Amino acid sequence: MSTDQTRKVCIVGASGKLGQYMVRHALDRGYEVVGVCRERSVPKLAAYADRITIVPGPTNDREVIRKAVAGCDGVLTVLVPWRVQQYSSGTAQAVLDYAEPDARLIFSCGWHITRDGKDQYSWKFKAALRIATVLARLVRAAEIDDQVEACRRIFASDRRWTVVRGSDLEEGESQGLPAWSHHVGDPVLASNLTRRVDFALFMVEALTDDTLVHEAPAIVGCRSPSALTHGATSRARLN
Ligand SMILES: NC(=O)c1ccc[n+]([C@@H]2O[C@H](COP(=O)([O-])OP(=O)(O)OC[C@H]3O[C@@H](n4cnc5c(N)ncnc54)[C@H](OP(=O)(O)O)[C@@H]3O)[C@@H](O)[C@H]2O)c1
């Protein structure tokens, strides 16, 4: 199965903000869409109910994922670390185990994930991450380390994956496909801001972009000052 034959995609975490934007972009491309979300969140997808198939359930439930990804050419997965329940790693592992052999697998996360340790973080970023990690675990709201573990497993996999690392996000109309670079700290990324709708656009575009297989692009809005100043090369990589 080659990526230009993408017809049917599964969106894991379809009811969230990023997920709903991805549903919209995928439908705009004419893809058949299967969405996975928690049972209580199914009503959030009411606007798409007659156009997509919804598989309700926790995204780290292996049976739910096995059923949802069957026959899909691509799987778009929102990795979230909520609560202390290995939610990210459980979700990622199920997708890695059950997606069709040649499916394109696209995962979302934040800039804090590093693939090769060459990302350059400011002291402020590192301090904020450390505090958030400890506090979130203390009150059992989230385990940010588990998103790190999820990505470690993805990076070690020989599946056709891409891990899209999002900057800080904002709402607003689409500005177009974000610019990207290999490492946080690269000048093109300095603005650290992307529209969420364009994060979703990048995820969906990645389904059919084989140059992104086994890449972990860090993205930034294409109209952000740093992208406008330094981004021509980065954008060219996606063309
Ligand atoms: N927020 C940021 O500033 C930011 C920055 C960079 C990267 N990212 C990345 O972008 C992606 C989307 O993040 P987002 O912040 O924009 O959120 P989002 O799109 O609204 O997605 C949140 C997801 O988490 C699920 N969720 C919420 N509470 C949960 C719980 N207790 N148990 C299980 N699942 C729960 C939601 O499902 P329901 O619909 O069922 O509630 C939804 O699928 C993530 O991969 C994140 O790492 C975010």
The ligand as an SDF file (V2000), in Angstrom:
LIG
                    3D

 48 52  0  0  0  0  0  0  0  0999 V2000
   -1.9840   22.3980   24.2610 N   0  0  0  0  0  0  0  0  0  0  0  0
   -0.8240   22.8120   23.8140 C   0  0  0  0  0  0  0  0  0  0  0  0
   -0.4140   23.9720   24.0000 O   0  0  0  0  0  0  0  0  0  0  0  0
    0.0660   21.8800   23.0360 C   0  0  0  0  0  0  0  0  0  0  0  0
    1.3210   22.3260   22.6270 C   0  0  0  0  0  0  0  0  0  0  0  0
    2.1170   21.4950   21.8660 C   0  0  0  0  0  0  0  0  0  0  0  0
    1.6830   20.2320   21.5150 C   0  0  0  0  0  0  0  0  0  0  0  0
    0.4780   19.7900   21.9470 N   0  0  0  0  0  0  0  0  0  0  0  0
    0.0480   18.4420   21.5600 C   0  0  0  0  0  0  0  0  0  0  0  0
   -1.1270   18.5760   20.7860 O   0  0  0  0  0  0  0  0  0  0  0  0
   -1.9480   17.4400   20.9630 C   0  0  0  0  0  0  0  0  0  0  0  0
   -3.3510   17.9190   21.2870 C   0  0  0  0  0  0  0  0  0  0  0  0
   -3.3320   18.5850   22.5160 O   0  0  0  0  0  0  0  0  0  0  0  0
   -4.3500   19.7340   22.8980 P   0  0  0  0  0  0  0  0  0  0  0  0
   -3.8410   20.3260   24.1690 O   0  0  0  0  0  0  0  0  0  0  0  0
   -4.5640   20.6130   21.7270 O   0  0  0  0  0  0  0  0  0  0  0  0
   -5.6490   18.9710   23.3030 O   0  0  0  0  0  0  0  0  0  0  0  0
   -6.9060   18.4500   22.4960 P   0  0  0  0  0  0  0  0  0  0  0  0
   -6.6950   18.5270   21.0410 O   0  0  0  0  0  0  0  0  0  0  0  0
   -8.1080   19.0900   23.0350 O   0  0  0  0  0  0  0  0  0  0  0  0
   -6.9280   16.9110   22.8860 O   0  0  0  0  0  0  0  0  0  0  0  0
   -7.0490   16.4670   24.1860 C   0  0  0  0  0  0  0  0  0  0  0  0
   -7.3490   14.9600   24.1060 C   0  0  0  0  0  0  0  0  0  0  0  0
   -7.2050   14.4110   25.3950 O   0  0  0  0  0  0  0  0  0  0  0  0
   -8.3750   13.6760   25.7140 C   0  0  0  0  0  0  0  0  0  0  0  0
   -8.5870   13.7140   27.1530 N   0  0  0  0  0  0  0  0  0  0  0  0
   -8.8420   14.7750   27.9260 C   0  0  0  0  0  0  0  0  0  0  0  0
   -8.9340   14.4040   29.2160 N   0  0  0  0  0  0  0  0  0  0  0  0
   -8.7220   13.0700   29.2410 C   0  0  0  0  0  0  0  0  0  0  0  0
   -8.6900   12.0820   30.2750 C   0  0  0  0  0  0  0  0  0  0  0  0
   -8.8940   12.3920   31.5440 N   0  0  0  0  0  0  0  0  0  0  0  0
   -8.4490   10.8070   29.9260 N   0  0  0  0  0  0  0  0  0  0  0  0
   -8.2440   10.4780   28.6480 C   0  0  0  0  0  0  0  0  0  0  0  0
   -8.2470   11.3620   27.6200 N   0  0  0  0  0  0  0  0  0  0  0  0
   -8.5000   12.6300   27.9240 C   0  0  0  0  0  0  0  0  0  0  0  0
   -9.4770   14.3650   24.9530 C   0  0  0  0  0  0  0  0  0  0  0  0
  -10.5130   13.4650   24.7550 O   0  0  0  0  0  0  0  0  0  0  0  0
  -12.0220   13.8730   25.0700 P   0  0  0  0  0  0  0  0  0  0  0  0
  -12.5260   14.6060   23.8680 O   0  0  0  0  0  0  0  0  0  0  0  0
  -12.6370   12.5560   25.2800 O   0  0  0  0  0  0  0  0  0  0  0  0
  -12.0420   14.7470   26.3230 O   0  0  0  0  0  0  0  0  0  0  0  0
   -8.7440   14.6850   23.6430 C   0  0  0  0  0  0  0  0  0  0  0  0
   -8.7200   13.5700   22.7610 O   0  0  0  0  0  0  0  0  0  0  0  0
   -1.2780   16.5760   22.0260 C   0  0  0  0  0  0  0  0  0  0  0  0
   -0.5540   15.5570   21.4040 O   0  0  0  0  0  0  0  0  0  0  0  0
   -0.3330   17.5500   22.7180 C   0  0  0  0  0  0  0  0  0  0  0  0
    0.7910   16.8820   23.2600 O   0  0  0  0  0  0  0  0  0  0  0  0
   -0.3580   20.5910   22.6870 C   0  0  0  0  0  0  0  0  0  0  0  0
  1  2  1  0
  2  3  2  0
  2  4  1  0
  4  5  1  0
  4 48  2  0
  5  6  2  0
  6  7  1  0
  7  8  2  0
  8  9  1  0
  8 48  1  0
  9 10  1  0
  9 46  1  0
 10 11  1  0
 11 12  1  0
 11 44  1  0
 12 13  1  0
 13 14  1  0
 14 15  2  0
 14 16  1  0
 14 17  1  0
 17 18  1  0
 18 19  2  0
 18 20  1  0
 18 21  1  0
 21 22  1  0
 22 23  1  0
 23 24  1  0
 23 42  1  0
 24 25  1  0
 25 26  1  0
 25 36  1  0
 26 27  1  0
 26 35  1  0
 27 28  2  0
 28 29  1  0
 29 30  1  0
 29 35  2  0
 30 31  1  0
 30 32  2  0
 32 33  1  0
 33 34  2  0
 34 35  1  0
 36 37  1  0
 36 42  1  0
 37 38  1  0
 38 39  2  0
 38 40  1  0
 38 41  1  0
 42 43  1  0
 44 45  1  0
 44 46  1  0
 46 47  1  0
M  CHG  2   8   1  16  -1
M  END
$$$$
